[in-house]
Amino acid sequence: MTELLNDSYDVVVIGGGAAGLNGALMLARARRSVLVIDAGQPRNAPADGVHGLFAREGVPPAELIARGREEVRGYGGHIVNGEVVTAVRDRADDEITGAAGRGAATADHQSASDRAGFTVTLADGRTVRARRLLVTTGLVDELPEIEGLRERWGRDAIHCPYCHGWEVRDRAIGVIGNGPMAVHLALLFRQWSEDVMFFAHTLDAPEGEQAEQLAARGIPVVIGEVSAVETEDDRLTGVRLADGTRVARAALAVPTRMVARAGTLAGLGLHLVEHPSGAGEYIPADATGRTDVPGVWTAGNVTDLTAQVGNAAAAGAMAGAQINADLVNEEIRDAVTAYRAATEPAGVH
């Protein structure tokens, strides 16, 4: 069944995870017409539960999303399952009428940057227009090419100690040397287990201060490329090195390269930037989620690579509130202009 959509909305939210849904919730409660477009590819889909989220500890990711969707719809928000293929700015002289009169602006436009809206096209050919956009498309974890690793991802092959550390506590943990944050990750996981081993993999052996820190914390370093993950009875049992050596481990921590999902949004002028940590690429935004592109906000992992679910939801709420305030200010300007025109004495300019 194809969901029925309005022709236009105050705000279109691209991405329906925690950030997108919480942003939509704030906007819907502010009596804004809002549409969430979700491609159904959440980063945390392989995980059994969401952790570190107050009052919802351990909730399955799918359950959290389903509840969030229900709440947004309860305030009149629309949600569609679909993929955005393009999003472009409309011409400045196009009329952006909003949706169903719920706070939409007049047809008067200040400038191309401030007043022109957007046209969003879905993969099925449908289009909708929006006065503002909230981008919450998340990120993709790029895993190293190790045989069998992807099949264990989110189970006993993990990336974040705060998300999964408790679940692998006291186990024999291996940390794969992949990227600039690998040694840091090994030192973090040492908090959850005394048996942590660092596999240099394709990196050079740690030197200087890093080597000293690993040694001081009792974390041995294994030199050599990891070629495969070993399993037995659907559980991880260790790794196999390129030279055939097998090393027993019960869990693996893998620092991924995190890349924001933004390929289809290049037409807006949103471009990925290398993160200062070297851990991936993101879309820059200020503390409220406002990007350099007028009318476009962002929240969640697309702009904060390390955000957990709680952080992403909070950022979505902030962005939603800021978008509503921006629309309110636009509507105030329109009202003042109309008021002056109506009350100005005839012949006075």
Residue pairs with C-beta under 8 A, 6 or more apart in sequence:
2 124
3 78
3 79
3 80
3 81
5 35
5 78
5 80
5 126
5 128
6 33
6 35
6 78
6 99
6 100
6 128
7 99
7 128
7 129
8 33
8 96
8 97
8 98
8 99
8 104
8 117
8 128
8 129
8 130
8 131
9 33
9 34
9 35
9 78
9 98
9 99
9 128
9 129
9 130
9 131
10 27
10 32
10 33
10 34
10 98
10 99
10 102
10 103
10 104
10 130
10 131
10 132
10 327
11 24
11 27
11 32
11 33
11 34
11 35
11 130
11 131
11 132
11 133
11 134
11 320
11 323
11 327
12 34
12 35
12 37
12 118
12 120
12 128
12 130
12 132
12 133
12 134
13 20
13 23
13 24
13 27
13 34
13 35
13 36
13 37
13 133
13 134
13 136
14 20
14 37
14 84
14 87
14 120
14 133
14 134
14 135
14 136
14 137
14 265
15 36
15 37
15 38
15 39
15 135
15 136
15 137
15 138
15 261
15 300
15 302
16 36
16 37
16 38
16 40
16 65
16 69
16 79
16 136
17 38
17 42
17 43
17 65
17 136
17 138
17 300
17 312
18 64
18 65
18 68
18 300
18 309
18 310
18 312
18 313
18 316
19 136
19 138
19 299
19 300
19 301
19 302
19 307
19 312
19 313
19 315
19 316
19 319
20 36
20 38
20 134
20 136
20 299
20 300
20 316
21 36
21 65
21 68
21 69
21 71
21 72
21 313
21 316
22 68
22 312
22 313
22 314
22 316
22 317
22 320
23 134
23 136
23 297
23 299
23 316
23 317
23 319
23 320
23 323
24 34
24 36
24 72
24 77
24 79
24 134
24 316
24 320
25 68
25 71
25 72
25 75
25 77
25 317
25 320
26 316
26 317
26 320
26 321
26 324
27 34
27 77
27 134
27 320
27 323
27 324
28 34
28 72
28 75
28 76
28 77
29 75
30 320
30 321
30 324
31 102
31 103
32 102
32 103
32 323
32 324
32 327
33 76
33 78
33 98
33 99
33 100
33 102
33 103
33 104
34 72
34 77
34 78
35 77
35 78
35 79
35 80
35 128
35 130
36 69
36 72
36 77
36 78
36 79
36 80
37 80
37 82
37 83
37 84
37 120
37 122
38 79
38 80
38 81
38 82
39 81
39 82
39 83
39 84
39 137
40 81
41 138
42 61
42 65
42 138
43 138
43 139
43 140
43 141
43 301
44 50
44 61
44 154
44 309
45 61
45 62
45 154
46 153
46 154
46 155
47 61
47 154
47 163
47 164
48 60
48 155
49 57
49 58
49 59
49 60
49 61
50 56
50 57
50 58
50 59
50 60
50 61
50 64
50 309
51 57
51 58
51 162
51 163
51 164
51 166
51 167
52 162
52 163
52 308
52 309
52 310
53 59
53 64
53 308
53 309
53 310
54 310
56 64
64 309
69 79
72 79
73 79
80 122
82 122
82 123
82 124
82 126
83 122
83 123
83 264
84 120
84 121
84 122
84 123
84 264
84 265
85 121
85 122
85 123
85 264
86 120
86 121
86 264
86 267
87 118
87 119
87 120
87 121
87 133
87 264
87 265
87 267
87 268
88 118
88 119
88 267
88 268
89 112
89 116
89 117
89 118
89 268
89 295
90 96
90 116
90 117
90 118
90 119
90 129
91 112
91 116
92 109
92 111
92 112
92 115
92 116
93 109
94 116
94 117
95 107
96 104
96 105
96 107
96 115
96 116
96 117
96 129
96 131
97 104
97 105
97 107
98 104
98 105
98 131
103 327
103 331
104 131
105 115
105 131
105 327
105 330
105 331
105 334
106 334
106 338
108 115
108 334
108 337
109 115
109 116
110 333
113 294
113 295
114 294
114 295
114 330
115 330
116 295
117 129
117 130
117 131
117 132
117 295
118 129
118 130
118 131
118 132
118 133
118 268
118 295
118 296
119 127
119 128
119 129
119 130
120 127
120 128
120 129
120 130
120 133
121 127
122 128
131 295
131 327
132 295
132 296
132 297
132 323
132 326
132 327
133 268
133 295
133 296
133 297
134 289
134 296
134 297
134 298
134 299
134 316
134 319
134 320
134 323
135 262
135 265
135 270
135 283
135 291
135 296
135 297
135 298
135 299
135 302
136 298
136 299
136 300
136 302
136 312
136 316
137 260
137 261
137 262
137 265
137 302
138 260
138 261
138 300
138 301
138 302
139 258
139 259
139 260
139 261
139 280
139 282
139 301
139 302
139 305
140 258
140 259
140 261
141 153
141 159
141 256
141 257
141 258
142 256
142 257
142 258
142 259
142 280
143 149
143 150
143 153
143 254
143 256
144 176
144 178
144 201
144 202
144 226
144 254
146 176
146 226
146 227
146 228
146 229
146 239
147 227
147 228
147 229
148 228
148 229
148 230
148 231
149 157
149 229
149 252
149 254
151 229
151 231
152 229
152 231
152 236
152 252
155 236
156 168
156 235
156 236
156 250
156 251
156 252
157 229
157 236
157 251
157 252
157 254
158 164
158 167
158 168
158 251
158 252
158 253
158 254
159 185
159 253
159 254
159 255
159 256
160 308
161 185
161 188
161 189
161 191
161 192
161 253
162 308
163 308
165 188
165 189
165 191
165 192
166 192
168 192
168 193
168 250
168 251
169 192
169 193
170 192
170 193
170 194
170 195
171 193
171 195
171 250
171 251
172 193
172 195
172 197
172 248
172 249
172 250
172 251
173 189
173 192
173 193
173 195
173 196
173 197
173 249
173 250
173 251
173 252
173 253
174 196
174 197
174 198
174 199
174 238
174 239
174 247
174 249
174 251
174 252
174 253
175 182
175 185
175 186
175 189
175 196
175 197
175 198
175 199
175 252
175 253
175 254
175 255
176 182
176 199
176 201
176 226
176 252
176 253
176 254
176 255
177 183
177 198
177 199
177 200
177 201
177 202
177 203
178 201
178 202
178 203
178 254
178 255
178 256
178 257
179 255
179 256
179 257
179 278
179 279
180 277
180 278
180 279
181 255
181 277
181 278
181 279
182 198
182 203
182 255
183 198
183 206
183 210
183 213
183 214
185 253
185 255
186 196
186 198
186 214
186 219
186 253
187 213
187 214
187 217
187 219
189 196
189 253
190 196
190 217
190 218
190 219
194 218
196 217
196 218
196 219
197 219
197 220
197 221
197 222
197 247
197 249
198 206
198 214
198 219
198 220
198 221
198 222
199 222
199 224
199 226
199 239
199 247
200 206
200 221
200 222
200 223
200 224
201 224
201 225
201 226
202 225
205 211
205 221
205 223
206 214
206 221
211 221
214 220
214 221
222 241
222 247
224 241
224 242
224 243
224 245
225 241
225 242
226 239
226 240
226 241
226 242
227 240
227 241
227 242
228 239
228 240
229 236
229 238
229 239
229 240
229 252
230 236
230 237
230 238
230 239
230 240
230 246
231 237
235 250
236 249
236 250
236 251
236 252
237 248
237 249
237 250
238 246
238 247
238 248
238 249
239 246
239 247
239 249
239 252
240 246
240 247
241 247
255 279
256 280
257 279
257 280
258 275
258 279
258 280
258 281
258 282
258 301
258 305
259 272
259 280
259 281
260 272
260 280
260 281
260 282
260 283
260 301
260 302
260 303
260 305
261 302
262 270
262 271
262 272
262 283
262 302
268 293
268 296
269 292
269 293
270 283
270 291
270 293
270 296
270 298
271 283
272 281
272 282
272 283
273 281
273 282
273 283
273 284
274 280
274 281
275 281
275 282
275 305
279 305
280 305
282 302
282 303
282 304
282 305
283 291
283 298
283 302
283 303
284 291
284 292
284 303
285 291
285 297
285 298
285 299
285 303
287 318
288 297
288 318
288 319
288 322
289 297
289 298
289 299
289 303
289 315
289 318
289 319
289 322
290 296
290 297
290 319
290 322
291 297
291 298
297 319
297 322
297 323
298 319
299 312
299 315
299 316
299 318
299 319
300 307
300 312
300 315
300 316
301 307
301 312
303 315
304 311
304 312
304 315
307 315
